[in-house]
């Protein structure tokens, strides 16, 4: 399926996940600098889920794209 939109879709979804994670991390830093370490710690805890899953997501994307080719 050379014309499959799957590779582009997966790539863009991964880009969006990374962009949202980076934006939220910037906000967590901003919040922490203003003294709300509790909120910042909670946000960083949730960001860990994105970080922990990123390798699996990338590997699964490669596998799915390879299957399409």
mmCIF file of the N, C-alpha and C atoms, coordinates in Angstrom:
data_MODEL
# 
_entry.id   MODEL 
# 
loop_
_atom_site.group_PDB 
_atom_site.id 
_atom_site.type_symbol 
_atom_site.label_atom_id 
_atom_site.label_alt_id 
_atom_site.label_comp_id 
_atom_site.label_asym_id 
_atom_site.label_entity_id 
_atom_site.label_seq_id 
_atom_site.pdbx_PDB_ins_code 
_atom_site.Cartn_x 
_atom_site.Cartn_y 
_atom_site.Cartn_z 
_atom_site.occupancy 
_atom_site.B_iso_or_equiv 
_atom_site.pdbx_formal_charge 
_atom_site.auth_seq_id 
_atom_site.auth_comp_id 
_atom_site.auth_asym_id 
_atom_site.auth_atom_id 
_atom_site.pdbx_PDB_model_num 
ATOM 1   N N  . UNK A 1 1  ? 0.843  -1.200 0.000  1.00 0.00 ? 1  UNK A N  1 
ATOM 2   C CA . UNK A 1 1  ? 0.000  0.000  0.000  1.00 0.00 ? 1  UNK A CA 1 
ATOM 3   C C  . UNK A 1 1  ? 0.880  1.251  0.000  1.00 0.00 ? 1  UNK A C  1 
ATOM 4   N N  . UNK A 1 2  ? 1.404  1.591  -1.135 1.00 0.00 ? 2  UNK A N  1 
ATOM 5   C CA . UNK A 1 2  ? 2.302  2.733  -1.238 1.00 0.00 ? 2  UNK A CA 1 
ATOM 6   C C  . UNK A 1 2  ? 1.595  4.051  -0.953 1.00 0.00 ? 2  UNK A C  1 
ATOM 7   N N  . UNK A 1 3  ? 0.304  4.102  -1.179 1.00 0.00 ? 3  UNK A N  1 
ATOM 8   C CA . UNK A 1 3  ? -0.433 5.345  -0.978 1.00 0.00 ? 3  UNK A CA 1 
ATOM 9   C C  . UNK A 1 3  ? -1.110 5.419  0.386  1.00 0.00 ? 3  UNK A C  1 
ATOM 10  N N  . UNK A 1 4  ? -0.747 4.546  1.289  1.00 0.00 ? 4  UNK A N  1 
ATOM 11  C CA . UNK A 1 4  ? -1.364 4.511  2.609  1.00 0.00 ? 4  UNK A CA 1 
ATOM 12  C C  . UNK A 1 4  ? -1.005 5.768  3.402  1.00 0.00 ? 4  UNK A C  1 
ATOM 13  N N  . UNK A 1 5  ? -1.987 6.367  4.050  1.00 0.00 ? 5  UNK A N  1 
ATOM 14  C CA . UNK A 1 5  ? -1.714 7.534  4.874  1.00 0.00 ? 5  UNK A CA 1 
ATOM 15  C C  . UNK A 1 5  ? -1.172 7.163  6.257  1.00 0.00 ? 5  UNK A C  1 
ATOM 16  N N  . UNK A 1 6  ? -1.082 5.871  6.566  1.00 0.00 ? 6  UNK A N  1 
ATOM 17  C CA . UNK A 1 6  ? -0.681 5.438  7.902  1.00 0.00 ? 6  UNK A CA 1 
ATOM 18  C C  . UNK A 1 6  ? 0.679  5.977  8.345  1.00 0.00 ? 6  UNK A C  1 
ATOM 19  N N  . UNK A 1 7  ? 1.738  5.878  7.542  1.00 0.00 ? 7  UNK A N  1 
ATOM 20  C CA . UNK A 1 7  ? 3.026  6.399  8.006  1.00 0.00 ? 7  UNK A CA 1 
ATOM 21  C C  . UNK A 1 7  ? 2.985  7.888  8.348  1.00 0.00 ? 7  UNK A C  1 
ATOM 22  N N  . UNK A 1 8  ? 2.370  8.674  7.491  1.00 0.00 ? 8  UNK A N  1 
ATOM 23  C CA . UNK A 1 8  ? 2.284  10.115 7.750  1.00 0.00 ? 8  UNK A CA 1 
ATOM 24  C C  . UNK A 1 8  ? 1.440  10.399 8.982  1.00 0.00 ? 8  UNK A C  1 
ATOM 25  N N  . UNK A 1 9  ? 0.355  9.656  9.130  1.00 0.00 ? 9  UNK A N  1 
ATOM 26  C CA . UNK A 1 9  ? -0.515 9.827  10.291 1.00 0.00 ? 9  UNK A CA 1 
ATOM 27  C C  . UNK A 1 9  ? 0.232  9.512  11.581 1.00 0.00 ? 9  UNK A C  1 
ATOM 28  N N  . UNK A 1 10 ? 0.918  8.388  11.605 1.00 0.00 ? 10 UNK A N  1 
ATOM 29  C CA . UNK A 1 10 ? 1.665  8.002  12.802 1.00 0.00 ? 10 UNK A CA 1 
ATOM 30  C C  . UNK A 1 10 ? 2.751  9.016  13.131 1.00 0.00 ? 10 UNK A C  1 
ATOM 31  N N  . UNK A 1 11 ? 3.444  9.474  12.105 1.00 0.00 ? 11 UNK A N  1 
ATOM 32  C CA . UNK A 1 11 ? 4.498  10.466 12.303 1.00 0.00 ? 11 UNK A CA 1 
ATOM 33  C C  . UNK A 1 11 ? 3.937  11.751 12.910 1.00 0.00 ? 11 UNK A C  1 
ATOM 34  N N  . UNK A 1 12 ? 2.824  12.219 12.364 1.00 0.00 ? 12 UNK A N  1 
ATOM 35  C CA . UNK A 1 12 ? 2.224  13.463 12.854 1.00 0.00 ? 12 UNK A CA 1 
ATOM 36  C C  . UNK A 1 12 ? 1.666  13.302 14.270 1.00 0.00 ? 12 UNK A C  1 
ATOM 37  N N  . UNK A 1 13 ? 1.058  12.164 14.545 1.00 0.00 ? 13 UNK A N  1 
ATOM 38  C CA . UNK A 1 13 ? 0.562  11.913 15.900 1.00 0.00 ? 13 UNK A CA 1 
ATOM 39  C C  . UNK A 1 13 ? 1.709  11.917 16.899 1.00 0.00 ? 13 UNK A C  1 
ATOM 40  N N  . UNK A 1 14 ? 2.811  11.285 16.533 1.00 0.00 ? 14 UNK A N  1 
ATOM 41  C CA . UNK A 1 14 ? 3.968  11.266 17.418 1.00 0.00 ? 14 UNK A CA 1 
ATOM 42  C C  . UNK A 1 14 ? 4.530  12.672 17.614 1.00 0.00 ? 14 UNK A C  1 
ATOM 43  N N  . UNK A 1 15 ? 4.571  13.452 16.558 1.00 0.00 ? 15 UNK A N  1 
ATOM 44  C CA . UNK A 1 15 ? 5.024  14.840 16.665 1.00 0.00 ? 15 UNK A CA 1 
ATOM 45  C C  . UNK A 1 15 ? 4.134  15.621 17.628 1.00 0.00 ? 15 UNK A C  1 
ATOM 46  N N  . UNK A 1 16 ? 2.829  15.423 17.512 1.00 0.00 ? 16 UNK A N  1 
ATOM 47  C CA . UNK A 1 16 ? 1.895  16.130 18.386 1.00 0.00 ? 16 UNK A CA 1 
ATOM 48  C C  . UNK A 1 16 ? 2.085  15.735 19.840 1.00 0.00 ? 16 UNK A C  1 
ATOM 49  N N  . UNK A 1 17 ? 2.263  14.447 20.096 1.00 0.00 ? 17 UNK A N  1 
ATOM 50  C CA . UNK A 1 17 ? 2.481  13.983 21.464 1.00 0.00 ? 17 UNK A CA 1 
ATOM 51  C C  . UNK A 1 17 ? 3.738  14.630 22.038 1.00 0.00 ? 17 UNK A C  1 
ATOM 52  N N  . UNK A 1 18 ? 4.806  14.645 21.249 1.00 0.00 ? 18 UNK A N  1 
ATOM 53  C CA . UNK A 1 18 ? 6.058  15.246 21.715 1.00 0.00 ? 18 UNK A CA 1 
ATOM 54  C C  . UNK A 1 18 ? 5.912  16.748 21.941 1.00 0.00 ? 18 UNK A C  1 
ATOM 55  N N  . UNK A 1 19 ? 5.191  17.418 21.068 1.00 0.00 ? 19 UNK A N  1 
ATOM 56  C CA . UNK A 1 19 ? 4.990  18.860 21.216 1.00 0.00 ? 19 UNK A CA 1 
ATOM 57  C C  . UNK A 1 19 ? 4.164  19.183 22.456 1.00 0.00 ? 19 UNK A C  1 
ATOM 58  N N  . UNK A 1 20 ? 3.114  18.426 22.685 1.00 0.00 ? 20 UNK A N  1 
ATOM 59  C CA . UNK A 1 20 ? 2.285  18.642 23.878 1.00 0.00 ? 20 UNK A CA 1 
ATOM 60  C C  . UNK A 1 20 ? 3.114  18.387 25.134 1.00 0.00 ? 20 UNK A C  1 
ATOM 61  N N  . UNK A 1 21 ? 3.896  17.323 25.124 1.00 0.00 ? 21 UNK A N  1 
ATOM 62  C CA . UNK A 1 21 ? 4.751  17.026 26.274 1.00 0.00 ? 21 UNK A CA 1 
ATOM 63  C C  . UNK A 1 21 ? 5.738  18.147 26.549 1.00 0.00 ? 21 UNK A C  1 
ATOM 64  N N  . UNK A 1 22 ? 6.366  18.672 25.506 1.00 0.00 ? 22 UNK A N  1 
ATOM 65  C CA . UNK A 1 22 ? 7.326  19.763 25.671 1.00 0.00 ? 22 UNK A CA 1 
ATOM 66  C C  . UNK A 1 22 ? 6.649  21.028 26.186 1.00 0.00 ? 22 UNK A C  1 
ATOM 67  N N  . UNK A 1 23 ? 5.469  21.323 25.665 1.00 0.00 ? 23 UNK A N  1 
ATOM 68  C CA . UNK A 1 23 ? 4.738  22.512 26.112 1.00 0.00 ? 23 UNK A CA 1 
ATOM 69  C C  . UNK A 1 23 ? 4.336  22.387 27.576 1.00 0.00 ? 23 UNK A C  1 
ATOM 70  N N  . UNK A 1 24 ? 3.853  21.224 27.955 1.00 0.00 ? 24 UNK A N  1 
ATOM 71  C CA . UNK A 1 24 ? 3.439  21.009 29.344 1.00 0.00 ? 24 UNK A CA 1 
ATOM 72  C C  . UNK A 1 24 ? 4.654  21.079 30.268 1.00 0.00 ? 24 UNK A C  1 
ATOM 73  N N  . UNK A 1 25 ? 5.777  20.555 29.808 1.00 0.00 ? 25 UNK A N  1 
ATOM 74  C CA . UNK A 1 25 ? 6.997  20.628 30.613 1.00 0.00 ? 25 UNK A CA 1 
ATOM 75  C C  . UNK A 1 25 ? 7.417  22.082 30.831 1.00 0.00 ? 25 UNK A C  1 
ATOM 76  N N  . UNK A 1 26 ? 7.331  22.897 29.790 1.00 0.00 ? 26 UNK A N  1 
ATOM 77  C CA . UNK A 1 26 ? 7.645  24.325 29.924 1.00 0.00 ? 26 UNK A CA 1 
ATOM 78  C C  . UNK A 1 26 ? 6.716  24.998 30.933 1.00 0.00 ? 26 UNK A C  1 
ATOM 79  N N  . UNK A 1 27 ? 5.443  24.650 30.868 1.00 0.00 ? 27 UNK A N  1 
ATOM 80  C CA . UNK A 1 27 ? 4.487  25.210 31.830 1.00 0.00 ? 27 UNK A CA 1 
ATOM 81  C C  . UNK A 1 27 ? 4.800  24.756 33.250 1.00 0.00 ? 27 UNK A C  1 
ATOM 82  N N  . UNK A 1 28 ? 5.208  23.508 33.413 1.00 0.00 ? 28 UNK A N  1 
ATOM 83  C CA . UNK A 1 28 ? 5.565  22.999 34.738 1.00 0.00 ? 28 UNK A CA 1 
ATOM 84  C C  . UNK A 1 28 ? 6.752  23.766 35.309 1.00 0.00 ? 28 UNK A C  1 
ATOM 85  N N  . UNK A 1 29 ? 7.726  24.058 34.466 1.00 0.00 ? 29 UNK A N  1 
ATOM 86  C CA . UNK A 1 29 ? 8.885  24.844 34.904 1.00 0.00 ? 29 UNK A CA 1 
ATOM 87  C C  . UNK A 1 29 ? 8.441  26.241 35.311 1.00 0.00 ? 29 UNK A C  1 
ATOM 88  N N  . UNK A 1 30 ? 7.596  26.840 34.515 1.00 0.00 ? 30 UNK A N  1 
ATOM 89  C CA . UNK A 1 30 ? 7.084  28.181 34.804 1.00 0.00 ? 30 UNK A CA 1 
ATOM 90  C C  . UNK A 1 30 ? 6.327  28.196 36.131 1.00 0.00 ? 30 UNK A C  1 
ATOM 91  N N  . UNK A 1 31 ? 5.488  27.201 36.351 1.00 0.00 ? 31 UNK A N  1 
ATOM 92  C CA . UNK A 1 31 ? 4.712  27.100 37.593 1.00 0.00 ? 31 UNK A CA 1 
ATOM 93  C C  . UNK A 1 31 ? 5.652  26.918 38.779 1.00 0.00 ? 31 UNK A C  1 
ATOM 94  N N  . UNK A 1 32 ? 6.655  26.069 38.617 1.00 0.00 ? 32 UNK A N  1 
ATOM 95  C CA . UNK A 1 32 ? 7.604  25.810 39.706 1.00 0.00 ? 32 UNK A CA 1 
ATOM 96  C C  . UNK A 1 32 ? 8.380  27.074 40.074 1.00 0.00 ? 32 UNK A C  1 
ATOM 97  N N  . UNK A 1 33 ? 8.763  27.860 39.077 1.00 0.00 ? 33 UNK A N  1 
ATOM 98  C CA . UNK A 1 33 ? 9.501  29.097 39.314 1.00 0.00 ? 33 UNK A CA 1 
ATOM 99  C C  . UNK A 1 33 ? 8.675  30.114 40.087 1.00 0.00 ? 33 UNK A C  1 
ATOM 100 N N  . UNK A 1 34 ? 7.373  29.951 40.052 1.00 0.00 ? 34 UNK A N  1 
ATOM 101 C CA . UNK A 1 34 ? 6.489  30.864 40.764 1.00 0.00 ? 34 UNK A CA 1 
ATOM 102 C C  . UNK A 1 34 ? 6.036  30.305 42.110 1.00 0.00 ? 34 UNK A C  1 
ATOM 103 N N  . UNK A 1 35 ? 6.672  29.214 42.532 1.00 0.00 ? 35 UNK A N  1 
ATOM 104 C CA . UNK A 1 35 ? 6.464  28.729 43.886 1.00 0.00 ? 35 UNK A CA 1 
ATOM 105 C C  . UNK A 1 35 ? 5.482  27.594 44.071 1.00 0.00 ? 35 UNK A C  1 
ATOM 106 N N  . UNK A 1 36 ? 4.834  27.148 43.031 1.00 0.00 ? 36 UNK A N  1 
ATOM 107 C CA . UNK A 1 36 ? 3.854  26.076 43.181 1.00 0.00 ? 36 UNK A CA 1 
ATOM 108 C C  . UNK A 1 36 ? 4.507  24.733 42.848 1.00 0.00 ? 36 UNK A C  1 
ATOM 109 N N  . UNK A 1 37 ? 5.393  24.307 43.745 1.00 0.00 ? 37 UNK A N  1 
ATOM 110 C CA . UNK A 1 37 ? 6.129  23.073 43.492 1.00 0.00 ? 37 UNK A CA 1 
ATOM 111 C C  . UNK A 1 37 ? 5.219  21.848 43.520 1.00 0.00 ? 37 UNK A C  1 
ATOM 112 N N  . UNK A 1 38 ? 4.158  21.898 44.298 1.00 0.00 ? 38 UNK A N  1 
ATOM 113 C CA . UNK A 1 38 ? 3.225  20.771 44.360 1.00 0.00 ? 38 UNK A CA 1 
ATOM 114 C C  . UNK A 1 38 ? 2.586  20.516 42.987 1.00 0.00 ? 38 UNK A C  1 
ATOM 115 N N  . UNK A 1 39 ? 2.118  21.582 42.369 1.00 0.00 ? 39 UNK A N  1 
ATOM 116 C CA . UNK A 1 39 ? 1.510  21.460 41.043 1.00 0.00 ? 39 UNK A CA 1 
ATOM 117 C C  . UNK A 1 39 ? 2.549  21.025 40.019 1.00 0.00 ? 39 UNK A C  1 
ATOM 118 N N  . UNK A 1 40 ? 3.719  21.622 40.089 1.00 0.00 ? 40 UNK A N  1 
ATOM 119 C CA . UNK A 1 40 ? 4.789  21.268 39.165 1.00 0.00 ? 40 UNK A CA 1 
ATOM 120 C C  . UNK A 1 40 ? 5.173  19.797 39.294 1.00 0.00 ? 40 UNK A C  1 
ATOM 121 N N  . UNK A 1 41 ? 5.271  19.317 40.517 1.00 0.00 ? 41 UNK A N  1 
ATOM 122 C CA . UNK A 1 41 ? 5.607  17.906 40.735 1.00 0.00 ? 41 UNK A CA 1 
ATOM 123 C C  . UNK A 1 41 ? 4.535  16.985 40.159 1.00 0.00 ? 41 UNK A C  1 
ATOM 124 N N  . UNK A 1 42 ? 3.273  17.363 40.311 1.00 0.00 ? 42 UNK A N  1 
ATOM 125 C CA . UNK A 1 42 ? 2.172  16.553 39.778 1.00 0.00 ? 42 UNK A CA 1 
ATOM 126 C C  . UNK A 1 42 ? 2.234  16.500 38.254 1.00 0.00 ? 42 UNK A C  1 
ATOM 127 N N  . UNK A 1 43 ? 2.506  17.640 37.641 1.00 0.00 ? 43 UNK A N  1 
ATOM 128 C CA . UNK A 1 43 ? 2.607  17.691 36.179 1.00 0.00 ? 43 UNK A CA 1 
ATOM 129 C C  . UNK A 1 43 ? 3.774  16.833 35.702 1.00 0.00 ? 43 UNK A C  1 
ATOM 130 N N  . UNK A 1 44 ? 4.908  16.963 36.364 1.00 0.00 ? 44 UNK A N  1 
ATOM 131 C CA . UNK A 1 44 ? 6.086  16.186 35.976 1.00 0.00 ? 44 UNK A CA 1 
ATOM 132 C C  . UNK A 1 44 ? 5.839  14.687 36.129 1.00 0.00 ? 44 UNK A C  1 
ATOM 133 N N  . UNK A 1 45 ? 5.074  14.309 37.127 1.00 0.00 ? 45 UNK A N  1 
ATOM 134 C CA . UNK A 1 45 ? 4.730  12.903 37.312 1.00 0.00 ? 45 UNK A CA 1 
ATOM 135 C C  . UNK A 1 45 ? 3.943  12.376 36.111 1.00 0.00 ? 45 UNK A C  1 
ATOM 136 N N  . UNK A 1 46 ? 2.992  13.171 35.643 1.00 0.00 ? 46 UNK A N  1 
ATOM 137 C CA . UNK A 1 46 ? 2.208  12.774 34.466 1.00 0.00 ? 46 UNK A CA 1 
ATOM 138 C C  . UNK A 1 46 ? 3.062  12.768 33.201 1.00 0.00 ? 46 UNK A C  1 
ATOM 139 N N  . UNK A 1 47 ? 4.019  13.674 33.120 1.00 0.00 ? 47 UNK A N  1 
ATOM 140 C CA . UNK A 1 47 ? 4.909  13.700 31.959 1.00 0.00 ? 47 UNK A CA 1 
ATOM 141 C C  . UNK A 1 47 ? 5.760  12.437 31.887 1.00 0.00 ? 47 UNK A C  1 
ATOM 142 N N  . UNK A 1 48 ? 6.041  11.844 33.029 1.00 0.00 ? 48 UNK A N  1 
ATOM 143 C CA . UNK A 1 48 ? 6.815  10.604 33.047 1.00 0.00 ? 48 UNK A CA 1 
ATOM 144 C C  . UNK A 1 48 ? 6.138  9.518  32.212 1.00 0.00 ? 48 UNK A C  1 
ATOM 145 N N  . UNK A 1 49 ? 4.812  9.502  32.202 1.00 0.00 ? 49 UNK A N  1 
ATOM 146 C CA . UNK A 1 49 ? 4.086  8.523  31.392 1.00 0.00 ? 49 UNK A CA 1 
ATOM 147 C C  . UNK A 1 49 ? 4.416  8.710  29.916 1.00 0.00 ? 49 UNK A C  1 
ATOM 148 N N  . UNK A 1 50 ? 4.442  9.960  29.461 1.00 0.00 ? 50 UNK A N  1 
ATOM 149 C CA . UNK A 1 50 ? 4.809  10.226 28.063 1.00 0.00 ? 50 UNK A CA 1 
ATOM 150 C C  . UNK A 1 50 ? 6.227  9.752  27.770 1.00 0.00 ? 50 UNK A C  1 
ATOM 151 N N  . UNK A 1 51 ? 7.124  10.045 28.695 1.00 0.00 ? 51 UNK A N  1 
ATOM 152 C CA . UNK A 1 51 ? 8.526  9.675  28.505 1.00 0.00 ? 51 UNK A CA 1 
ATOM 153 C C  . UNK A 1 51 ? 8.686  8.157  28.489 1.00 0.00 ? 51 UNK A C  1 
ATOM 154 N N  . UNK A 1 52 ? 8.031  7.492  29.445 1.00 0.00 ? 52 UNK A N  1 
ATOM 155 C CA . UNK A 1 52 ? 8.142  6.037  29.548 1.00 0.00 ? 52 UNK A CA 1 
ATOM 156 C C  . UNK A 1 52 ? 7.585  5.332  28.310 1.00 0.00 ? 52 UNK A C  1 
ATOM 157 N N  . UNK A 1 53 ? 6.555  5.881  27.717 1.00 0.00 ? 53 UNK A N  1 
ATOM 158 C CA . UNK A 1 53 ? 5.917  5.246  26.562 1.00 0.00 ? 53 UNK A CA 1 
ATOM 159 C C  . UNK A 1 53 ? 6.543  5.627  25.224 1.00 0.00 ? 53 UNK A C  1 
ATOM 160 N N  . UNK A 1 54 ? 7.384  6.635  25.202 1.00 0.00 ? 54 UNK A N  1 
ATOM 161 C CA . UNK A 1 54 ? 7.880  7.159  23.927 1.00 0.00 ? 54 UNK A CA 1 
ATOM 162 C C  . UNK A 1 54 ? 8.688  6.135  23.132 1.00 0.00 ? 54 UNK A C  1 
ATOM 163 N N  . UNK A 1 55 ? 9.536  5.356  23.787 1.00 0.00 ? 55 UNK A N  1 
ATOM 164 C CA . UNK A 1 55 ? 10.325 4.357  23.059 1.00 0.00 ? 55 UNK A CA 1 
ATOM 165 C C  . UNK A 1 55 ? 9.429  3.291  22.437 1.00 0.00 ? 55 UNK A C  1 
ATOM 166 N N  . UNK A 1 56 ? 8.456  2.809  23.205 1.00 0.00 ? 56 UNK A N  1 
ATOM 167 C CA . UNK A 1 56 ? 7.541  1.794  22.683 1.00 0.00 ? 56 UNK A CA 1 
ATOM 168 C C  . UNK A 1 56 ? 6.765  2.337  21.492 1.00 0.00 ? 56 UNK A C  1 
ATOM 169 N N  . UNK A 1 57 ? 6.286  3.557  21.608 1.00 0.00 ? 57 UNK A N  1 
ATOM 170 C CA . UNK A 1 57 ? 5.514  4.169  20.526 1.00 0.00 ? 57 UNK A CA 1 
ATOM 171 C C  . UNK A 1 57 ? 6.369  4.268  19.263 1.00 0.00 ? 57 UNK A C  1 
ATOM 172 N N  . UNK A 1 58 ? 7.604  4.731  19.419 1.00 0.00 ? 58 UNK A N  1 
ATOM 173 C CA . UNK A 1 58 ? 8.494  4.863  18.259 1.00 0.00 ? 58 UNK A CA 1 
ATOM 174 C C  . UNK A 1 58 ? 8.764  3.505  17.617 1.00 0.00 ? 58 UNK A C  1 
ATOM 175 N N  . UNK A 1 59 ? 9.022  2.497  18.441 1.00 0.00 ? 59 UNK A N  1 
ATOM 176 C CA . UNK A 1 59 ? 9.290  1.158  17.906 1.00 0.00 ? 59 UNK A CA 1 
ATOM 177 C C  . UNK A 1 59 ? 8.057  0.577  17.211 1.00 0.00 ? 59 UNK A C  1 
ATOM 178 N N  . UNK A 1 60 ? 6.893  0.776  17.800 1.00 0.00 ? 60 UNK A N  1 
ATOM 179 C CA . UNK A 1 60 ? 5.654  0.274  17.198 1.00 0.00 ? 60 UNK A CA 1 
ATOM 180 C C  . UNK A 1 60 ? 5.370  0.982  15.879 1.00 0.00 ? 60 UNK A C  1 
ATOM 181 N N  . UNK A 1 61 ? 5.664  2.285  15.823 1.00 0.00 ? 61 UNK A N  1 
ATOM 182 C CA . UNK A 1 61 ? 5.475  3.024  14.580 1.00 0.00 ? 61 UNK A CA 1 
ATOM 183 C C  . UNK A 1 61 ? 6.353  2.451  13.478 1.00 0.00 ? 61 UNK A C  1 
ATOM 184 N N  . UNK A 1 62 ? 7.604  2.193  13.798 1.00 0.00 ? 62 UNK A N  1 
ATOM 185 C CA . UNK A 1 62 ? 8.530  1.633  12.809 1.00 0.00 ? 62 UNK A CA 1 
ATOM 186 C C  . UNK A 1 62 ? 8.009  0.291  12.308 1.00 0.00 ? 62 UNK A C  1 
ATOM 187 N N  . UNK A 1 63 ? 7.531  -0.540 13.234 1.00 0.00 ? 63 UNK A N  1 
ATOM 188 C CA . UNK A 1 63 ? 7.013  -1.855 12.848 1.00 0.00 ? 63 UNK A CA 1 
ATOM 189 C C  . UNK A 1 63 ? 5.777  -1.734 11.960 1.00 0.00 ? 63 UNK A C  1 
ATOM 190 N N  . UNK A 1 64 ? 4.855  -0.861 12.327 1.00 0.00 ? 64 UNK A N  1 
ATOM 191 C CA . UNK A 1 64 ? 3.642  -0.691 11.528 1.00 0.00 ? 64 UNK A CA 1 
ATOM 192 C C  . UNK A 1 64 ? 3.950  -0.142 10.138 1.00 0.00 ? 64 UNK A C  1 
ATOM 193 N N  . UNK A 1 65 ? 4.857  0.799  10.084 1.00 0.00 ? 65 UNK A N  1 
ATOM 194 C CA . UNK A 1 65 ? 5.231  1.372  8.789  1.00 0.00 ? 65 UNK A CA 1 
ATOM 195 C C  . UNK A 1 65 ? 5.915  0.316  7.923  1.00 0.00 ? 65 UNK A C  1 
ATOM 196 N N  . UNK A 1 66 ? 6.754  -0.506 8.532  1.00 0.00 ? 66 UNK A N  1 
ATOM 197 C CA . UNK A 1 66 ? 7.430  -1.572 7.785  1.00 0.00 ? 66 UNK A CA 1 
ATOM 198 C C  . UNK A 1 66 ? 6.421  -2.573 7.230  1.00 0.00 ? 66 UNK A C  1 
ATOM 199 N N  . UNK A 1 67 ? 5.393  -2.861 7.995  1.00 0.00 ? 67 UNK A N  1 
ATOM 200 C CA . UNK A 1 67 ? 4.356  -3.787 7.525  1.00 0.00 ? 67 UNK A CA 1 
ATOM 201 C C  . UNK A 1 67 ? 3.593  -3.211 6.339  1.00 0.00 ? 67 UNK A C  1 
ATOM 202 N N  . UNK A 1 68 ? 3.426  -1.888 6.339  1.00 0.00 ? 68 UNK A N  1 
ATOM 203 C CA . UNK A 1 68 ? 2.706  -1.226 5.248  1.00 0.00 ? 68 UNK A CA 1 
ATOM 204 C C  . UNK A 1 68 ? 3.504  -1.287 3.953  1.00 0.00 ? 68 UNK A C  1 
ATOM 205 N N  . UNK A 1 69 ? 4.829  -1.282 4.084  1.00 0.00 ? 69 UNK A N  1 
ATOM 206 C CA . UNK A 1 69 ? 5.697  -1.215 2.909  1.00 0.00 ? 69 UNK A CA 1 
ATOM 207 C C  . UNK A 1 69 ? 5.849  -2.487 2.248  1.00 0.00 ? 69 UNK A C  1 
# 
